[in-house]
């Protein structure tokens, strides 16, 4: 992702936090912790925006978004944790499997310089 697009990351985070806080204060779907749920979704989306698509972001971004959705379902008593947890583990495995099938590139993080010269 180009550096000029990364400048929008901080404002998007602030907007999401503010909107989630507002949902809490207005008691929209009471019992849902919108700050936590929104933060999970925002983190997933931001990982995809900042990192682009690679093996790590392809797995982690959608997994956090799914976790956010399941958090809402659990908070509204649609599902229980004993159902949510194994479904999320299966989704994590499925995302890992698909990332391998698609032969996505590895993470862009450079290894740290350990001071040795070769």
LUMLUM-261660 format. One record per residue: x, y, z of N, C-alpha, C, CB in turn. Coordinates in steps of 0.1 Angstrom, whole numbers, plus 2048, in hexadecimal, padded with zeros to 3 digits. Atoms other than C-alpha are relative to their C-alpha. Glycine has a CB too. Layout:
BEGIN
XYZXYZXYZXYZ ...
// end
This chain:
BEGIN
8087F480080080080080980C8007F780080C 7F87F480180D8227F77FF80880D7FB8097F5 7FF7F97F38188388147F580B80180E807801 80A7F67FF7FF85380B7F37FB8057FE8077F2 80D8067FB7E283B8138017FD80F7FD7F47F8 7FE8037F27F18328357FD80C80980F7FB802 8037F47F77EB8568417F180080580380D7F7 80E8007FC7C684D8447FE7F680B7F77FC7F4 80280A7F67CC83185D7FC80680D80D7F8801 8037FA7F37CC84687C7F280680180A80B804 80D7FA7FF7AD85A8737F57F57FF7FE8097F4 80A80A80179A83A86A7FF7F980E8047F57F6 8008067F37A482B88C7F880980A80E7FE806 8077F77F779784A89E7F18007FD80680E7FF 80F80080477684A88B7FA7F38057FF8017F0 80680D7FC7708258927FE8008108097F47FC 8017FF7F277782A8B77F580980580E804807 80B7F77FC7608488B97F27FA7FD80280D7F8 80D8068037448368A77FC7F48098007FB7F1 80380B7F77478178BD7FD80580E80D7F7801 8037FA7F374782D8DC7F280580080A80B803 80E7FB80172783E8CF7F67F58007FF8087F2 80980B80071781C8C97FE7FB80E8057F47F7 8018047F271F8138ED7F780A80880E800807 8087F67F97108348FA7F18007FC80680E7FE 80D8008056F18318E57F97F38037FF8037F1 80580D7FD6EC80D8F17FA7F97F47F580180B 80480880C6E98008CE8047F28028078067F2 7FE80E7FD6E67DB8D28067FF80E8097F87F6 7FB8017F26EA7DC8F88077F38037F580380A 7F980C7FC7037C490680C7FE7F67F77F47FF 7F580280971B7C78E880A80B8047FB8027F1 7F57F77FD73C7D68F18068057F280C7F9808 7FD7FB80D73F7EB8D280F8057FE7F780C7FC 7F27FC8017627F98DA8087F47FD80480780D 7F880C8027707D68DC7FD7FA7F27FD7F580B 80480680D75C7C98BE8058087F47F17FE800 7FB7F780A7647E78A980F8007FE7FB80E802 7F18008017897E68B28057F37F980580180E 7FC80C80778B7C28A77FE8017F17F77F4805 8037FF80F77B7CA88580A80B7FA7F28057FE 7F77F68057907EA88180E7FB7FF80080C809 7F28068007B07D78898017F77F48037F980D 80080980B7A77BD86F8018087F27F47F7800 8007F880D79F7D785480D8087FE7F480A801 7F37F88017BE7EC85C80C7F77FD80380780D 7F58098047D57CE85A8007FD7F17FE7F2807 80180280E7C87C883780480C7F87F27FC7FC 7FD7F38077CB7ED82D80F8028017F980B807 7F27FC7FE7EE7F283C8097F57F980380180F 7F780B8047FE7D08337FD7FC7F17FF7F4809 80480680D7EB7C98127FD7F180280C8027F5 80380E7FF7E57A480B80D7F88007F67FC7F5 7F680A7FF7FF78C8177FB7F480980E806806 80580B7F87FE76B82B7FB80480D80B7F6801 8047FC7F37FC77C84C7F380980080C808807 80B7F78007E47988447F37F97FB80380C7F7 80C8088057CD7808307FA7F880B8047F77F4 8068097F57C976A84F7FB80980B80B7F6805 8037F87F47CA78486B7F580A7FE80C807804 80B7F68037B47A085B7F27FA8018038077F3 80D80680079678A8537FC7F980D7FE7F77F4 8038077F379A7768737FB80A80B80D7F9805 8047F67F67977968887F28057FD80A80C800 80D7FC8047797A18747F57F68048008037F0 80980B7FC76877F8797FF80080F8067F27FB 8018007F177178189E7F780C80580E802806 8097F57FD75F7A389F7F17FC7FE80480C7F8 80E80580374079488F7FB7F680A7FF7FA7F2 80480A7F67407778A77FE80680E80A7F4800 8017F97F374578E8C47F280680180A80B801 80E7FB80072479F8BA7F67F58027FD8087F3 80A80B7FE71277E8B78007FA80E8047F47F6 8008057F271E7728D97FA80A80980F7FD804 8067F67F77157938E97F180280080780E7FD 80F7FF8026F27928DB7FA7F28037FD8057F2 80580E7FD6EE76D8E77FB7F87F47F580280A 80380980C6EC75F8C48087F38018038087F3 7F780C7FE7097478CB80680180E80A7FF7F5 7F98007F371C73D8EA80F7FE7FD7FB7F5809 7F180180274273E8EF8047F27FC80780480D 7FC80E8037447188EE7FD7FC7F17F97F6809 80280280E73771A8CA80980A7F87F18027FC 7F87F680774973A8C080F7FC7FF7FF80E808 7F280380076C72F8CA8047F57F58057FB80D 7FB80A80A76E70F8B47FD8057F27F87F3802 8027FB80D75E72189780B80A7FC7F28087FF 7F57F780377873C89980D7F97FD80280A80B 7F480880279472289B7FF7FA7F28027F580B 80280680D78671187C80280B7F57F27FA7FE 7FE7F580978473386A80F8037FE7F880C804 7F17FD8017A973A8738077F57F880580080F 7FA80B8087B37188657FD8017F17FC7F3806 8047FE80D79F71E84680780B7F97F18027FF 7F87F48067AF74084080E7FC7FE7FF80C809 7F38048027D17318458027F67F48067F880D 80080980B7C971582D7FF8077F27F57F6801 8027F880C7BC72D81280C8087FD7F4809801 7F47F88037DB74381680B7F87FA80580680E 7F68098067F172580F7FC7FC7F18017F3808 80480380D7DC71B7F180280B7F67F17FC800 7FE7F48097DD73E7E280F8047FF7F980C806 7F27FD80180373F7E780380E8028067FA7F3 7FE7F27FD8027617F680E8038047F680580B 7F37FC7FB8227747FC80180080F80580D7F9 7FE7FF7F283277481E7FF80E80580E7FB804 8017F37F983279183680B8097FB8007FF80F 7F67F68058447B182C80A80580A7F880C7FB 7F77FB7F58567B584D80E7FB7FD7FB7FB80E 7F280480287B7B58498067FA80D80980C7FB 7FA8057F488F7A086180980B8078087F37FE 7F77F67FA8A27B587B80F7FD7FD7FE800810 7F28008028C67BD8758077FC80D80680D7FA 7F98047F38DB7A988E80E8058017FF7F1800 7F37FA7FF8FA7BD88780B7F87FA80380280F 7F680880690D7A28758008047F17FE7F1802 7FF7FD80E91A7A98528067F47F980980C7FD 7FC80C80791E78D8398058047F27F57F67FE 
// end
